[in-house]
Amino acid sequence: MIHRFKNPIQGIMQTNTVFSKFESAGTRSQMLGIKAVYILMQFLLLGLGIYKVNSMGLLPTTRSDWLAWESERQPLERAYFAFD
């Protein structure tokens, strides 16, 4: 599961090394567009990974996911009833 996030982030960080073997003086201007599309696809993969993890319910997105850090609410008033 960690690979859904790790691989696209690594791909973005290593963009220049991935394309260094294809780059030359004549293709430098063309490589900019190709690198931009590559980075866009990596962000798309990252978004897909986040979507999948969220659809499985593994992201803490609701209030009940954080109950361990919430303090108990103290009532402002108390009502007492006396029965005869």
mmCIF file of the N, C-alpha and C atoms, coordinates in Angstrom:
data_MODEL
# 
_entry.id   MODEL 
# 
loop_
_atom_site.group_PDB 
_atom_site.id 
_atom_site.type_symbol 
_atom_site.label_atom_id 
_atom_site.label_alt_id 
_atom_site.label_comp_id 
_atom_site.label_asym_id 
_atom_site.label_entity_id 
_atom_site.label_seq_id 
_atom_site.pdbx_PDB_ins_code 
_atom_site.Cartn_x 
_atom_site.Cartn_y 
_atom_site.Cartn_z 
_atom_site.occupancy 
_atom_site.B_iso_or_equiv 
_atom_site.pdbx_formal_charge 
_atom_site.auth_seq_id 
_atom_site.auth_comp_id 
_atom_site.auth_asym_id 
_atom_site.auth_atom_id 
_atom_site.pdbx_PDB_model_num 
ATOM 1   N N  . MET A 1 1  ? 0.816   -1.181 0.000   1.00 0.00 ? 1  MET A N  1 
ATOM 2   C CA . MET A 1 1  ? 0.000   0.000  0.000   1.00 0.00 ? 1  MET A CA 1 
ATOM 3   C C  . MET A 1 1  ? 0.863   1.249  0.000   1.00 0.00 ? 1  MET A C  1 
ATOM 4   N N  . ILE A 1 2  ? 1.971   1.221  0.665   1.00 0.00 ? 2  ILE A N  1 
ATOM 5   C CA . ILE A 1 2  ? 2.842   2.388  0.735   1.00 0.00 ? 2  ILE A CA 1 
ATOM 6   C C  . ILE A 1 2  ? 3.396   2.738  -0.646  1.00 0.00 ? 2  ILE A C  1 
ATOM 7   N N  . HIS A 1 3  ? 3.431   1.757  -1.546  1.00 0.00 ? 3  HIS A N  1 
ATOM 8   C CA . HIS A 1 3  ? 3.960   2.009  -2.887  1.00 0.00 ? 3  HIS A CA 1 
ATOM 9   C C  . HIS A 1 3  ? 3.053   2.925  -3.693  1.00 0.00 ? 3  HIS A C  1 
ATOM 10  N N  . ARG A 1 4  ? 1.769   3.000  -3.323  1.00 0.00 ? 4  ARG A N  1 
ATOM 11  C CA . ARG A 1 4  ? 0.856   3.902  -4.017  1.00 0.00 ? 4  ARG A CA 1 
ATOM 12  C C  . ARG A 1 4  ? 1.293   5.352  -3.844  1.00 0.00 ? 4  ARG A C  1 
ATOM 13  N N  . PHE A 1 5  ? 1.963   5.652  -2.745  1.00 0.00 ? 5  PHE A N  1 
ATOM 14  C CA . PHE A 1 5  ? 2.425   7.018  -2.487  1.00 0.00 ? 5  PHE A CA 1 
ATOM 15  C C  . PHE A 1 5  ? 3.914   7.173  -2.755  1.00 0.00 ? 5  PHE A C  1 
ATOM 16  N N  . LYS A 1 6  ? 4.671   6.160  -2.459  1.00 0.00 ? 6  LYS A N  1 
ATOM 17  C CA . LYS A 1 6  ? 6.127   6.241  -2.541  1.00 0.00 ? 6  LYS A CA 1 
ATOM 18  C C  . LYS A 1 6  ? 6.614   6.338  -3.996  1.00 0.00 ? 6  LYS A C  1 
ATOM 19  N N  . ASN A 1 7  ? 6.094   5.504  -4.867  1.00 0.00 ? 7  ASN A N  1 
ATOM 20  C CA . ASN A 1 7  ? 6.585   5.477  -6.241  1.00 0.00 ? 7  ASN A CA 1 
ATOM 21  C C  . ASN A 1 7  ? 6.336   6.775  -7.005  1.00 0.00 ? 7  ASN A C  1 
ATOM 22  N N  . PRO A 1 8  ? 5.129   7.370  -6.966  1.00 0.00 ? 8  PRO A N  1 
ATOM 23  C CA . PRO A 1 8  ? 4.971   8.647  -7.672  1.00 0.00 ? 8  PRO A CA 1 
ATOM 24  C C  . PRO A 1 8  ? 5.835   9.775  -7.110  1.00 0.00 ? 8  PRO A C  1 
ATOM 25  N N  . ILE A 1 9  ? 6.003   9.808  -5.794  1.00 0.00 ? 9  ILE A N  1 
ATOM 26  C CA . ILE A 1 9  ? 6.847   10.846 -5.199  1.00 0.00 ? 9  ILE A CA 1 
ATOM 27  C C  . ILE A 1 9  ? 8.297   10.662 -5.616  1.00 0.00 ? 9  ILE A C  1 
ATOM 28  N N  . GLN A 1 10 ? 8.763   9.421  -5.600  1.00 0.00 ? 10 GLN A N  1 
ATOM 29  C CA . GLN A 1 10 ? 10.125  9.156  -6.064  1.00 0.00 ? 10 GLN A CA 1 
ATOM 30  C C  . GLN A 1 10 ? 10.277  9.488  -7.547  1.00 0.00 ? 10 GLN A C  1 
ATOM 31  N N  . GLY A 1 11 ? 9.238   9.194  -8.334  1.00 0.00 ? 11 GLY A N  1 
ATOM 32  C CA . GLY A 1 11 ? 9.279   9.504  -9.763  1.00 0.00 ? 11 GLY A CA 1 
ATOM 33  C C  . GLY A 1 11 ? 9.408   10.992 -10.014 1.00 0.00 ? 11 GLY A C  1 
ATOM 34  N N  . ILE A 1 12 ? 8.688   11.779 -9.237  1.00 0.00 ? 12 ILE A N  1 
ATOM 35  C CA . ILE A 1 12 ? 8.763   13.238 -9.393  1.00 0.00 ? 12 ILE A CA 1 
ATOM 36  C C  . ILE A 1 12 ? 10.144  13.745 -8.994  1.00 0.00 ? 12 ILE A C  1 
ATOM 37  N N  . MET A 1 13 ? 10.676  13.215 -7.906  1.00 0.00 ? 13 MET A N  1 
ATOM 38  C CA . MET A 1 13 ? 11.980  13.676 -7.422  1.00 0.00 ? 13 MET A CA 1 
ATOM 39  C C  . MET A 1 13 ? 13.117  13.254 -8.344  1.00 0.00 ? 13 MET A C  1 
ATOM 40  N N  . GLN A 1 14 ? 12.954  12.159 -9.075  1.00 0.00 ? 14 GLN A N  1 
ATOM 41  C CA . GLN A 1 14 ? 14.026  11.651 -9.934  1.00 0.00 ? 14 GLN A CA 1 
ATOM 42  C C  . GLN A 1 14 ? 13.769  11.904 -11.419 1.00 0.00 ? 14 GLN A C  1 
ATOM 43  N N  . THR A 1 15 ? 12.985  12.915 -11.721 1.00 0.00 ? 15 THR A N  1 
ATOM 44  C CA . THR A 1 15 ? 12.632  13.203 -13.118 1.00 0.00 ? 15 THR A CA 1 
ATOM 45  C C  . THR A 1 15 ? 13.866  13.467 -13.975 1.00 0.00 ? 15 THR A C  1 
ATOM 46  N N  . ASN A 1 16 ? 14.773  14.286 -13.489 1.00 0.00 ? 16 ASN A N  1 
ATOM 47  C CA . ASN A 1 16 ? 15.962  14.612 -14.290 1.00 0.00 ? 16 ASN A CA 1 
ATOM 48  C C  . ASN A 1 16 ? 16.841  13.395 -14.519 1.00 0.00 ? 16 ASN A C  1 
ATOM 49  N N  . THR A 1 17 ? 16.972  12.528 -13.540 1.00 0.00 ? 17 THR A N  1 
ATOM 50  C CA . THR A 1 17 ? 17.800  11.333 -13.737 1.00 0.00 ? 17 THR A CA 1 
ATOM 51  C C  . THR A 1 17 ? 17.147  10.350 -14.688 1.00 0.00 ? 17 THR A C  1 
ATOM 52  N N  . VAL A 1 18 ? 15.831  10.259 -14.664 1.00 0.00 ? 18 VAL A N  1 
ATOM 53  C CA . VAL A 1 18 ? 15.131  9.345  -15.567 1.00 0.00 ? 18 VAL A CA 1 
ATOM 54  C C  . VAL A 1 18 ? 15.324  9.777  -17.017 1.00 0.00 ? 18 VAL A C  1 
ATOM 55  N N  . PHE A 1 19 ? 15.264  11.078 -17.265 1.00 0.00 ? 19 PHE A N  1 
ATOM 56  C CA . PHE A 1 19 ? 15.345  11.576 -18.636 1.00 0.00 ? 19 PHE A CA 1 
ATOM 57  C C  . PHE A 1 19 ? 16.749  11.979 -19.059 1.00 0.00 ? 19 PHE A C  1 
ATOM 58  N N  . SER A 1 20 ? 17.745  11.840 -18.208 1.00 0.00 ? 20 SER A N  1 
ATOM 59  C CA . SER A 1 20 ? 19.107  12.265 -18.563 1.00 0.00 ? 20 SER A CA 1 
ATOM 60  C C  . SER A 1 20 ? 19.685  11.467 -19.729 1.00 0.00 ? 20 SER A C  1 
ATOM 61  N N  . LYS A 1 21 ? 19.338  10.196 -19.846 1.00 0.00 ? 21 LYS A N  1 
ATOM 62  C CA . LYS A 1 21 ? 19.892  9.388  -20.939 1.00 0.00 ? 21 LYS A CA 1 
ATOM 63  C C  . LYS A 1 21 ? 19.275  9.733  -22.291 1.00 0.00 ? 21 LYS A C  1 
ATOM 64  N N  . PHE A 1 22 ? 18.101  10.389 -22.307 1.00 0.00 ? 22 PHE A N  1 
ATOM 65  C CA . PHE A 1 22 ? 17.449  10.775 -23.559 1.00 0.00 ? 22 PHE A CA 1 
ATOM 66  C C  . PHE A 1 22 ? 17.762  12.215 -23.955 1.00 0.00 ? 22 PHE A C  1 
ATOM 67  N N  . GLU A 1 23 ? 18.370  12.965 -23.059 1.00 0.00 ? 23 GLU A N  1 
ATOM 68  C CA . GLU A 1 23 ? 18.581  14.383 -23.288 1.00 0.00 ? 23 GLU A CA 1 
ATOM 69  C C  . GLU A 1 23 ? 19.892  14.638 -24.025 1.00 0.00 ? 23 GLU A C  1 
ATOM 70  N N  . SER A 1 24 ? 19.814  15.537 -25.017 1.00 0.00 ? 24 SER A N  1 
ATOM 71  C CA . SER A 1 24 ? 21.015  15.988 -25.725 1.00 0.00 ? 24 SER A CA 1 
ATOM 72  C C  . SER A 1 24 ? 20.821  17.468 -26.017 1.00 0.00 ? 24 SER A C  1 
ATOM 73  N N  . ALA A 1 25 ? 21.792  18.079 -26.654 1.00 0.00 ? 25 ALA A N  1 
ATOM 74  C CA . ALA A 1 25 ? 21.710  19.514 -26.936 1.00 0.00 ? 25 ALA A CA 1 
ATOM 75  C C  . ALA A 1 25 ? 20.535  19.822 -27.868 1.00 0.00 ? 25 ALA A C  1 
ATOM 76  N N  . GLY A 1 26 ? 20.226  18.928 -28.790 1.00 0.00 ? 26 GLY A N  1 
ATOM 77  C CA . GLY A 1 26 ? 19.147  19.170 -29.750 1.00 0.00 ? 26 GLY A CA 1 
ATOM 78  C C  . GLY A 1 26 ? 17.763  18.884 -29.197 1.00 0.00 ? 26 GLY A C  1 
ATOM 79  N N  . THR A 1 27 ? 17.667  18.012 -28.216 1.00 0.00 ? 27 THR A N  1 
ATOM 80  C CA . THR A 1 27 ? 16.345  17.615 -27.699 1.00 0.00 ? 27 THR A CA 1 
ATOM 81  C C  . THR A 1 27 ? 15.989  18.288 -26.374 1.00 0.00 ? 27 THR A C  1 
ATOM 82  N N  . ARG A 1 28 ? 16.819  19.197 -25.929 1.00 0.00 ? 28 ARG A N  1 
ATOM 83  C CA . ARG A 1 28 ? 16.605  19.818 -24.615 1.00 0.00 ? 28 ARG A CA 1 
ATOM 84  C C  . ARG A 1 28 ? 15.272  20.564 -24.538 1.00 0.00 ? 28 ARG A C  1 
ATOM 85  N N  . SER A 1 29 ? 14.892  21.278 -25.593 1.00 0.00 ? 29 SER A N  1 
ATOM 86  C CA . SER A 1 29 ? 13.642  22.044 -25.566 1.00 0.00 ? 29 SER A CA 1 
ATOM 87  C C  . SER A 1 29 ? 12.426  21.121 -25.625 1.00 0.00 ? 29 SER A C  1 
ATOM 88  N N  . GLN A 1 30 ? 12.526  20.017 -26.338 1.00 0.00 ? 30 GLN A N  1 
ATOM 89  C CA . GLN A 1 30 ? 11.423  19.060 -26.420 1.00 0.00 ? 30 GLN A CA 1 
ATOM 90  C C  . GLN A 1 30 ? 11.237  18.307 -25.109 1.00 0.00 ? 30 GLN A C  1 
ATOM 91  N N  . MET A 1 31 ? 12.307  18.095 -24.402 1.00 0.00 ? 31 MET A N  1 
ATOM 92  C CA . MET A 1 31 ? 12.244  17.315 -23.163 1.00 0.00 ? 31 MET A CA 1 
ATOM 93  C C  . MET A 1 31 ? 11.464  18.037 -22.071 1.00 0.00 ? 31 MET A C  1 
ATOM 94  N N  . LEU A 1 32 ? 11.389  19.356 -22.146 1.00 0.00 ? 32 LEU A N  1 
ATOM 95  C CA . LEU A 1 32 ? 10.651  20.109 -21.135 1.00 0.00 ? 32 LEU A CA 1 
ATOM 96  C C  . LEU A 1 32 ? 9.177   19.716 -21.135 1.00 0.00 ? 32 LEU A C  1 
ATOM 97  N N  . GLY A 1 33 ? 8.582   19.643 -22.307 1.00 0.00 ? 33 GLY A N  1 
ATOM 98  C CA . GLY A 1 33 ? 7.178   19.235 -22.418 1.00 0.00 ? 33 GLY A CA 1 
ATOM 99  C C  . GLY A 1 33 ? 6.970   17.793 -21.991 1.00 0.00 ? 33 GLY A C  1 
ATOM 100 N N  . ILE A 1 34 ? 7.891   16.944 -22.361 1.00 0.00 ? 34 ILE A N  1 
ATOM 101 C CA . ILE A 1 34 ? 7.794   15.527 -22.003 1.00 0.00 ? 34 ILE A CA 1 
ATOM 102 C C  . ILE A 1 34 ? 7.915   15.356 -20.489 1.00 0.00 ? 34 ILE A C  1 
ATOM 103 N N  . LYS A 1 35 ? 8.832   16.101 -19.888 1.00 0.00 ? 35 LYS A N  1 
ATOM 104 C CA . LYS A 1 35 ? 8.984   16.050 -18.429 1.00 0.00 ? 35 LYS A CA 1 
ATOM 105 C C  . LYS A 1 35 ? 7.736   16.567 -17.728 1.00 0.00 ? 35 LYS A C  1 
ATOM 106 N N  . ALA A 1 36 ? 7.116   17.610 -18.287 1.00 0.00 ? 36 ALA A N  1 
ATOM 107 C CA . ALA A 1 36 ? 5.898   18.153 -17.693 1.00 0.00 ? 36 ALA A CA 1 
ATOM 108 C C  . ALA A 1 36 ? 4.770   17.123 -17.720 1.00 0.00 ? 36 ALA A C  1 
ATOM 109 N N  . VAL A 1 37 ? 4.632   16.415 -18.837 1.00 0.00 ? 37 VAL A N  1 
ATOM 110 C CA . VAL A 1 37 ? 3.606   15.370 -18.936 1.00 0.00 ? 37 VAL A CA 1 
ATOM 111 C C  . VAL A 1 37 ? 3.926   14.234 -17.970 1.00 0.00 ? 37 VAL A C  1 
ATOM 112 N N  . TYR A 1 38 ? 5.189   13.875 -17.844 1.00 0.00 ? 38 TYR A N  1 
ATOM 113 C CA . TYR A 1 38 ? 5.610   12.820 -16.914 1.00 0.00 ? 38 TYR A CA 1 
ATOM 114 C C  . TYR A 1 38 ? 5.256   13.204 -15.478 1.00 0.00 ? 38 TYR A C  1 
ATOM 115 N N  . ILE A 1 39 ? 5.544   14.434 -15.097 1.00 0.00 ? 39 ILE A N  1 
ATOM 116 C CA . ILE A 1 39 ? 5.231   14.892 -13.737 1.00 0.00 ? 39 ILE A CA 1 
ATOM 117 C C  . ILE A 1 39 ? 3.716   14.929 -13.527 1.00 0.00 ? 39 ILE A C  1 
ATOM 118 N N  . LEU A 1 40 ? 2.974   15.369 -14.529 1.00 0.00 ? 40 LEU A N  1 
ATOM 119 C CA . LEU A 1 40 ? 1.517   15.382 -14.440 1.00 0.00 ? 40 LEU A CA 1 
ATOM 120 C C  . LEU A 1 40 ? 0.965   13.969 -14.229 1.00 0.00 ? 40 LEU A C  1 
ATOM 121 N N  . MET A 1 41 ? 1.508   13.001 -14.947 1.00 0.00 ? 41 MET A N  1 
ATOM 122 C CA . MET A 1 41 ? 1.071   11.610 -14.779 1.00 0.00 ? 41 MET A CA 1 
ATOM 123 C C  . MET A 1 41 ? 1.426   11.072 -13.392 1.00 0.00 ? 41 MET A C  1 
ATOM 124 N N  . GLN A 1 42 ? 2.567   11.485 -12.856 1.00 0.00 ? 42 GLN A N  1 
ATOM 125 C CA . GLN A 1 42 ? 2.938   11.057 -11.509 1.00 0.00 ? 42 GLN A CA 1 
ATOM 126 C C  . GLN A 1 42 ? 1.965   11.625 -10.477 1.00 0.00 ? 42 GLN A C  1 
ATOM 127 N N  . PHE A 1 43 ? 1.559   12.883 -10.659 1.00 0.00 ? 43 PHE A N  1 
ATOM 128 C CA . PHE A 1 43 ? 0.562   13.473 -9.764  1.00 0.00 ? 43 PHE A CA 1 
ATOM 129 C C  . PHE A 1 43 ? -0.786  12.772 -9.910  1.00 0.00 ? 43 PHE A C  1 
ATOM 130 N N  . LEU A 1 44 ? -1.121  12.360 -11.132 1.00 0.00 ? 44 LEU A N  1 
ATOM 131 C CA . LEU A 1 44 ? -2.352  11.610 -11.363 1.00 0.00 ? 44 LEU A CA 1 
ATOM 132 C C  . LEU A 1 44 ? -2.313  10.272 -10.619 1.00 0.00 ? 44 LEU A C  1 
ATOM 133 N N  . LEU A 1 45 ? -1.176  9.597  -10.680 1.00 0.00 ? 45 LEU A N  1 
ATOM 134 C CA . LEU A 1 45 ? -1.026  8.327  -9.954  1.00 0.00 ? 45 LEU A CA 1 
ATOM 135 C C  . LEU A 1 45 ? -1.111  8.542  -8.445  1.00 0.00 ? 45 LEU A C  1 
ATOM 136 N N  . LEU A 1 46 ? -0.540  9.620  -7.966  1.00 0.00 ? 46 LEU A N  1 
ATOM 137 C CA . LEU A 1 46 ? -0.607  9.938  -6.539  1.00 0.00 ? 46 LEU A CA 1 
ATOM 138 C C  . LEU A 1 46 ? -2.055  10.202 -6.130  1.00 0.00 ? 46 LEU A C  1 
ATOM 139 N N  . GLY A 1 47 ? -2.783  10.947 -6.949  1.00 0.00 ? 47 GLY A N  1 
ATOM 140 C CA . GLY A 1 47 ? -4.194  11.202 -6.672  1.00 0.00 ? 47 GLY A CA 1 
ATOM 141 C C  . GLY A 1 47 ? -5.017  9.927  -6.704  1.00 0.00 ? 47 GLY A C  1 
ATOM 142 N N  . LEU A 1 48 ? -4.718  9.025  -7.633  1.00 0.00 ? 48 LEU A N  1 
ATOM 143 C CA . LEU A 1 48 ? -5.412  7.746  -7.697  1.00 0.00 ? 48 LEU A CA 1 
ATOM 144 C C  . LEU A 1 48 ? -5.149  6.920  -6.444  1.00 0.00 ? 48 LEU A C  1 
ATOM 145 N N  . GLY A 1 49 ? -3.913  6.947  -5.968  1.00 0.00 ? 49 GLY A N  1 
ATOM 146 C CA . GLY A 1 49 ? -3.584  6.224  -4.739  1.00 0.00 ? 49 GLY A CA 1 
ATOM 147 C C  . GLY A 1 49 ? -4.335  6.789  -3.540  1.00 0.00 ? 49 GLY A C  1 
ATOM 148 N N  . ILE A 1 50 ? -4.410  8.113  -3.456  1.00 0.00 ? 50 ILE A N  1 
ATOM 149 C CA . ILE A 1 50 ? -5.152  8.743  -2.353  1.00 0.00 ? 50 ILE A CA 1 
ATOM 150 C C  . ILE A 1 50 ? -6.627  8.398  -2.450  1.00 0.00 ? 50 ILE A C  1 
ATOM 151 N N  . TYR A 1 51 ? -7.180  8.412  -3.674  1.00 0.00 ? 51 TYR A N  1 
ATOM 152 C CA . TYR A 1 51 ? -8.582  8.059  -3.857  1.00 0.00 ? 51 TYR A CA 1 
ATOM 153 C C  . TYR A 1 51 ? -8.853  6.619  -3.413  1.00 0.00 ? 51 TYR A C  1 
ATOM 154 N N  . LYS A 1 52 ? -7.988  5.694  -3.798  1.00 0.00 ? 52 LYS A N  1 
ATOM 155 C CA . LYS A 1 52 ? -8.186  4.291  -3.440  1.00 0.00 ? 52 LYS A CA 1 
ATOM 156 C C  . LYS A 1 52 ? -8.114  4.079  -1.929  1.00 0.00 ? 52 LYS A C  1 
ATOM 157 N N  . VAL A 1 53 ? -7.137  4.704  -1.296  1.00 0.00 ? 53 VAL A N  1 
ATOM 158 C CA . VAL A 1 53 ? -6.996  4.560  0.153   1.00 0.00 ? 53 VAL A CA 1 
ATOM 159 C C  . VAL A 1 53 ? -8.199  5.177  0.868   1.00 0.00 ? 53 VAL A C  1 
ATOM 160 N N  . ASN A 1 54 ? -8.677  6.306  0.361   1.00 0.00 ? 54 ASN A N  1 
ATOM 161 C CA . ASN A 1 54 ? -9.846  6.945  0.957   1.00 0.00 ? 54 ASN A CA 1 
ATOM 162 C C  . ASN A 1 54 ? -11.098 6.096  0.751   1.00 0.00 ? 54 ASN A C  1 
ATOM 163 N N  . SER A 1 55 ? -11.248 5.491  -0.423  1.00 0.00 ? 55 SER A N  1 
ATOM 164 C CA . SER A 1 55 ? -12.431 4.672  -0.675  1.00 0.00 ? 55 SER A CA 1 
ATOM 165 C C  . SER A 1 55 ? -12.431 3.402  0.168   1.00 0.00 ? 55 SER A C  1 
ATOM 166 N N  . MET A 1 56 ? -11.279 2.959  0.617   1.00 0.00 ? 56 MET A N  1 
ATOM 167 C CA . MET A 1 56 ? -11.213 1.818  1.528   1.00 0.00 ? 56 MET A CA 1 
ATOM 168 C C  . MET A 1 56 ? -11.474 2.237  2.965   1.00 0.00 ? 56 MET A C  1 
ATOM 169 N N  . GLY A 1 57 ? -11.572 3.533  3.212   1.00 0.00 ? 57 GLY A N  1 
ATOM 170 C CA . GLY A 1 57 ? -11.853 4.026  4.556   1.00 0.00 ? 57 GLY A CA 1 
ATOM 171 C C  . GLY A 1 57 ? -10.626 4.088  5.444   1.00 0.00 ? 57 GLY A C  1 
ATOM 172 N N  . LEU A 1 58 ? -9.445  4.176  4.859   1.00 0.00 ? 58 LEU A N  1 
ATOM 173 C CA . LEU A 1 58 ? -8.213  4.162  5.642   1.00 0.00 ? 58 LEU A CA 1 
ATOM 174 C C  . LEU A 1 58 ? -7.689  5.552  5.987   1.00 0.00 ? 58 LEU A C  1 
ATOM 175 N N  . LEU A 1 59 ? -8.257  6.592  5.393   1.00 0.00 ? 59 LEU A N  1 
ATOM 176 C CA . LEU A 1 59 ? -7.840  7.958  5.727   1.00 0.00 ? 59 LEU A CA 1 
ATOM 177 C C  . LEU A 1 59 ? -8.716  8.496  6.848   1.00 0.00 ? 59 LEU A C  1 
ATOM 178 N N  . PRO A 1 60 ? -8.128  9.124  7.833   1.00 0.00 ? 60 PRO A N  1 
ATOM 179 C CA . PRO A 1 60 ? -8.920  9.656  8.949   1.00 0.00 ? 60 PRO A CA 1 
ATOM 180 C C  . PRO A 1 60 ? -9.610  10.961 8.552   1.00 0.00 ? 60 PRO A C  1 
ATOM 181 N N  . THR A 1 61 ? -10.789 10.864 7.966   1.00 0.00 ? 61 THR A N  1 
ATOM 182 C CA . THR A 1 61 ? -11.471 12.041 7.456   1.00 0.00 ? 61 THR A CA 1 
ATOM 183 C C  . THR A 1 61 ? -12.721 12.415 8.244   1.00 0.00 ? 61 THR A C  1 
ATOM 184 N N  . THR A 1 62 ? -13.138 11.589 9.174   1.00 0.00 ? 62 THR A N  1 
ATOM 185 C CA . THR A 1 62 ? -14.341 11.912 9.953   1.00 0.00 ? 62 THR A CA 1 
ATOM 186 C C  . THR A 1 62 ? -13.965 12.245 11.388  1.00 0.00 ? 62 THR A C  1 
ATOM 187 N N  . ARG A 1 63 ? -14.890 12.869 12.068  1.00 0.00 ? 63 ARG A N  1 
ATOM 188 C CA . ARG A 1 63 ? -14.646 13.271 13.462  1.00 0.00 ? 63 ARG A CA 1 
ATOM 189 C C  . ARG A 1 63 ? -14.408 12.063 14.363  1.00 0.00 ? 63 ARG A C  1 
ATOM 190 N N  . SER A 1 64 ? -15.089 10.966 14.077  1.00 0.00 ? 64 SER A N  1 
ATOM 191 C CA . SER A 1 64 ? -14.955 9.780  14.921  1.00 0.00 ? 64 SER A CA 1 
ATOM 192 C C  . SER A 1 64 ? -13.563 9.148  14.819  1.00 0.00 ? 64 SER A C  1 
ATOM 193 N N  . ASP A 1 65 ? -12.816 9.469  13.773  1.00 0.00 ? 65 ASP A N  1 
ATOM 194 C CA . ASP A 1 65 ? -11.455 8.943  13.645  1.00 0.00 ? 65 ASP A CA 1 
ATOM 195 C C  . ASP A 1 65 ? -10.492 9.591  14.630  1.00 0.00 ? 65 ASP A C  1 
ATOM 196 N N  . TRP A 1 66 ? -10.869 10.726 15.192  1.00 0.00 ? 66 TRP A N  1 
ATOM 197 C CA . TRP A 1 66 ? -9.981  11.488 16.062  1.00 0.00 ? 66 TRP A CA 1 
ATOM 198 C C  . TRP A 1 66 ? -10.487 11.532 17.501  1.00 0.00 ? 66 TRP A C  1 
ATOM 199 N N  . LEU A 1 67 ? -11.372 10.622 17.889  1.00 0.00 ? 67 LEU A N  1 
ATOM 200 C CA . LEU A 1 67 ? -11.963 10.653 19.224  1.00 0.00 ? 67 LEU A CA 1 
ATOM 201 C C  . LEU A 1 67 ? -10.933 10.468 20.332  1.00 0.00 ? 67 LEU A C  1 
ATOM 202 N N  . ALA A 1 68 ? -9.848  9.805  20.061  1.00 0.00 ? 68 ALA A N  1 
ATOM 203 C CA . ALA A 1 68 ? -8.838  9.574  21.098  1.00 0.00 ? 68 ALA A CA 1 
ATOM 204 C C  . ALA A 1 68 ? -8.217  10.886 21.573  1.00 0.00 ? 68 ALA A C  1 
ATOM 205 N N  . TRP A 1 69 ? -8.238  11.913 20.727  1.00 0.00 ? 69 TRP A N  1 
ATOM 206 C CA . TRP A 1 69 ? -7.626  13.192 21.089  1.00 0.00 ? 69 TRP A CA 1 
ATOM 207 C C  . TRP A 1 69 ? -8.636  14.228 21.573  1.00 0.00 ? 69 TRP A C  1 
ATOM 208 N N  . GLU A 1 70 ? -9.906  13.861 21.593  1.00 0.00 ? 70 GLU A N  1 
ATOM 209 C CA . GLU A 1 70 ? -10.917 14.803 22.061  1.00 0.00 ? 70 GLU A CA 1 
ATOM 210 C C  . GLU A 1 70 ? -11.143 14.629 23.554  1.00 0.00 ? 70 GLU A C  1 
ATOM 211 N N  . SER A 1 71 ? -11.368 15.732 24.216  1.00 0.00 ? 71 SER A N  1 
ATOM 212 C CA . SER A 1 71 ? -11.636 15.660 25.652  1.00 0.00 ? 71 SER A CA 1 
ATOM 213 C C  . SER A 1 71 ? -13.146 15.546 25.874  1.00 0.00 ? 71 SER A C  1 
ATOM 214 N N  . GLU A 1 72 ? -13.481 15.044 27.019  1.00 0.00 ? 72 GLU A N  1 
ATOM 215 C CA . GLU A 1 72 ? -14.887 14.867 27.341  1.00 0.00 ? 72 GLU A CA 1 
ATOM 216 C C  . GLU A 1 72 ? -15.531 16.232 27.547  1.00 0.00 ? 72 GLU A C  1 
ATOM 217 N N  . ARG A 1 73 ? -16.729 16.396 27.013  1.00 0.00 ? 73 ARG A N  1 
ATOM 218 C CA . ARG A 1 73 ? -17.423 17.673 27.160  1.00 0.00 ? 73 ARG A CA 1 
ATOM 219 C C  . ARG A 1 73 ? -18.012 17.775 28.559  1.00 0.00 ? 73 ARG A C  1 
ATOM 220 N N  . GLN A 1 74 ? -17.779 18.895 29.188  1.00 0.00 ? 74 GLN A N  1 
ATOM 221 C CA . GLN A 1 74 ? -18.334 19.149 30.514  1.00 0.00 ? 74 GLN A CA 1 
ATOM 222 C C  . GLN A 1 74 ? -19.645 19.922 30.352  1.00 0.00 ? 74 GLN A C  1 
ATOM 223 N N  . PRO A 1 75 ? -20.704 19.449 30.992  1.00 0.00 ? 75 PRO A N  1 
ATOM 224 C CA . PRO A 1 75 ? -21.984 20.159 30.861  1.00 0.00 ? 75 PRO A CA 1 
ATOM 225 C C  . PRO A 1 75 ? -21.936 21.513 31.574  1.00 0.00 ? 75 PRO A C  1 
ATOM 226 N N  . LEU A 1 76 ? -22.623 22.488 31.000  1.00 0.00 ? 76 LEU A N  1 
ATOM 227 C CA . LEU A 1 76 ? -22.663 23.819 31.605  1.00 0.00 ? 76 LEU A CA 1 
ATOM 228 C C  . LEU A 1 76 ? -23.610 23.845 32.813  1.00 0.00 ? 76 LEU A C  1 
ATOM 229 N N  . GLU A 1 77 ? -24.663 23.058 32.768  1.00 0.00 ? 77 GLU A N  1 
ATOM 230 C CA . GLU A 1 77 ? -25.637 23.010 33.869  1.00 0.00 ? 77 GLU A CA 1 
ATOM 231 C C  . GLU A 1 77 ? -26.054 21.567 34.079  1.00 0.00 ? 77 GLU A C  1 
ATOM 232 N N  . ARG A 1 78 ? -26.609 21.337 35.240  1.00 0.00 ? 78 ARG A N  1 
ATOM 233 C CA . ARG A 1 78 ? -27.184 20.024 35.531  1.00 0.00 ? 78 ARG A CA 1 
ATOM 234 C C  . ARG A 1 78 ? -28.601 20.244 36.001  1.00 0.00 ? 78 ARG A C  1 
ATOM 235 N N  . ALA A 1 79 ? -29.479 19.346 35.633  1.00 0.00 ? 79 ALA A N  1 
ATOM 236 C CA . ALA A 1 79 ? -30.859 19.415 36.069  1.00 0.00 ? 79 ALA A CA 1 
ATOM 237 C C  . ALA A 1 79 ? -31.148 18.254 37.013  1.00 0.00 ? 79 ALA A C  1 
ATOM 238 N N  . TYR A 1 80 ? -31.682 18.568 38.175  1.00 0.00 ? 80 TYR A N  1 
ATOM 239 C CA . TYR A 1 80 ? -32.032 17.534 39.139  1.00 0.00 ? 80 TYR A CA 1 
ATOM 240 C C  . TYR A 1 80 ? -33.555 17.549 39.329  1.00 0.00 ? 80 TYR A C  1 
ATOM 241 N N  . PHE A 1 81 ? -34.144 16.396 39.355  1.00 0.00 ? 81 PHE A N  1 
ATOM 242 C CA . PHE A 1 81 ? -35.587 16.278 39.554  1.00 0.00 ? 81 PHE A CA 1 
ATOM 243 C C  . PHE A 1 81 ? -35.851 15.631 40.900  1.00 0.00 ? 81 PHE A C  1 
ATOM 244 N N  . ALA A 1 82 ? -36.750 16.212 41.648  1.00 0.00 ? 82 ALA A N  1 
ATOM 245 C CA . ALA A 1 82 ? -37.149 15.660 42.929  1.00 0.00 ? 82 ALA A CA 1 
ATOM 246 C C  . ALA A 1 82 ? -38.552 15.084 42.789  1.00 0.00 ? 82 ALA A C  1 
ATOM 247 N N  . PHE A 1 83 ? -38.683 13.834 43.135  1.00 0.00 ? 83 PHE A N  1 
ATOM 248 C CA . PHE A 1 83 ? -39.976 13.183 43.071  1.00 0.00 ? 83 PHE A CA 1 
ATOM 249 C C  . PHE A 1 83 ? -40.555 13.089 44.461  1.00 0.00 ? 83 PHE A C  1 
ATOM 250 N N  . ASP A 1 84 ? -41.840 13.404 44.601  1.00 0.00 ? 84 ASP A N  1 
ATOM 251 C CA . ASP A 1 84 ? -42.508 13.335 45.909  1.00 0.00 ? 84 ASP A CA 1 
ATOM 252 C C  . ASP A 1 84 ? -43.026 11.969 46.195  1.00 0.00 ? 84 ASP A C  1 
# 
